[in-house]
Amino acid sequence: MSNPVCPESGAPMYRGVRPMTISYKGETATFDMPGWYCEQSEESVHTGEDLKVSDRMLNRLKAAHEGLLSPEEMRRIRKRLHLTQEAAGLLIGGGPRAFQKYESGDLLPSRAISNALVLLDRDPEALSVLRAPSKAA
């Protein structure tokens, strides 16, 4: 994107980072938000890549509020279990690309995925149960 013009002042906008605060169920987080900013007004323009920053921060805030694992904890447990992201998604759930999204913060894990990882962190040998072929009747 070339330098946009501010819709309010008509002045050129410049790439930068400014603090932004978001809230979720009474909890707040402040983070650095990249974007195009006008020096003459409070206007800003954000690209899709810029918005990933705020989306990830909102997911992080939701996870903390809901008691779900953070992306770093998910990565730590997956690595402790010696699983690739694809293998974790297939064994634990979510599909082959799910752990890439969980660990980047792009997607919140379900309560079931988060709980399964907590249990596997406490008892890594239980992974053998997930690896065993199903004996459905």
C-alpha positions in Angstrom: 0.0 0.0 0.0 1.4 3.4 -1.0 1.1 6.2 1.5 -2.7 6.8 1.9 -4.2 10.2 2.5 -6.0 10.9 5.7 -9.8 10.9 5.1 -10.3 13.6 7.8 -7.5 16.1 7.2 -6.3 15.2 3.7 -2.7 15.0 5.0 -0.4 12.2 4.0 -0.4 9.2 6.4 2.8 7.5 7.5 3.7 4.0 8.7 4.1 3.7 12.4 3.2 1.9 15.6 1.0 3.4 18.3 -0.4 1.9 21.5 -3.8 0.4 21.3 -6.0 -0.9 24.2 -8.6 -3.6 23.8 -11.0 -5.0 26.3 -12.7 -8.4 26.8 -15.2 -9.1 29.6 -13.7 -6.4 31.9 -10.0 -7.3 31.2 -7.8 -5.0 29.1 -4.5 -5.3 27.2 -2.4 -2.5 25.7 -0.1 -3.4 22.8 1.8 -1.8 19.9 -0.5 -1.5 16.8 1.2 -1.1 13.4 -0.6 0.9 10.8 -0.8 4.1 8.7 -1.2 7.1 11.0 -2.1 10.8 10.3 0.1 13.3 12.2 -2.7 15.9 12.0 -5.6 13.8 13.3 -6.4 10.6 15.2 -7.1 8.7 12.0 -5.4 5.5 11.2 -5.6 2.9 8.4 -4.7 -0.8 9.0 -3.9 -3.5 6.5 -4.9 -7.1 6.9 -1.4 -7.9 8.3 -1.8 -5.0 10.8 -5.2 -6.4 11.9 -3.6 -9.8 12.6 -1.7 -8.1 15.5 -5.0 -6.9 17.1 -6.8 -10.2 16.4 -4.0 -12.2 18.0 -4.0 -9.9 21.1 -7.7 -10.3 21.4 -7.4 -14.1 21.2 -4.6 -14.0 23.9 -6.9 -11.9 26.1 -9.8 -14.3 25.6 -7.6 -17.3 26.3 -6.4 -15.8 29.6 -9.9 -14.9 30.6 -11.4 -18.3 29.7 -8.5 -20.3 31.2 -7.2 -21.7 27.9 -3.6 -22.3 27.1 -1.5 -19.5 25.6 0.2 -20.1 22.2 3.5 -20.5 24.0 2.2 -23.1 26.3 0.6 -25.0 23.5 4.0 -25.0 21.6 5.9 -26.0 24.7 3.6 -29.0 25.4 3.6 -30.1 21.7 7.4 -30.0 21.6 7.6 -31.9 24.9 5.4 -34.6 23.3 7.8 -34.7 20.3 5.0 -34.0 17.9 5.0 -31.9 14.7 2.2 -29.3 14.4 0.6 -31.6 11.8 0.8 -34.7 14.0 -0.6 -32.8 17.0 -3.6 -31.6 15.0 -4.3 -35.1 13.7 -3.9 -36.9 17.1 -5.3 -34.3 19.5 -7.7 -32.6 17.2 -8.3 -29.6 14.9 -6.8 -31.0 11.8 -3.4 -30.8 10.1 -3.1 -26.9 10.2 -4.7 -26.3 13.5 -1.6 -26.2 15.7 0.1 -23.7 13.3 -2.9 -21.4 13.9 -3.1 -22.1 17.7 0.7 -21.4 18.2 0.6 -18.2 16.1 -2.3 -16.9 18.1 -4.6 -16.8 15.0 -7.0 -19.3 16.4 -8.2 -20.0 20.0 -8.1 -23.7 21.0 -11.3 -25.3 22.1 -11.7 -26.1 25.8 -11.3 -29.8 24.8 -8.0 -29.2 23.0 -6.6 -27.1 25.8 -7.7 -29.7 28.4 -6.2 -32.6 26.4 -2.9 -30.8 26.3 -2.9 -30.1 30.0 -3.5 -33.8 30.7 -0.8 -34.9 28.2 1.6 -32.4 29.8 1.1 -34.2 33.1 1.1 -37.7 31.6 2.9 -37.8 28.3 2.6 -41.6 28.2 -1.1 -41.1 27.6 -0.3 -40.1 24.1 0.0 -43.8 23.3 -3.8 -44.1 23.9 -4.4 -41.5 21.1 -2.0 -43.3 18.8 -3.6 -46.7 19.2 -6.1 -47.7 16.5 -9.7 -47.3 17.6 -11.6 -50.4 18.5 -15.1 -49.0 18.0 -17.9 -51.6 18.2 
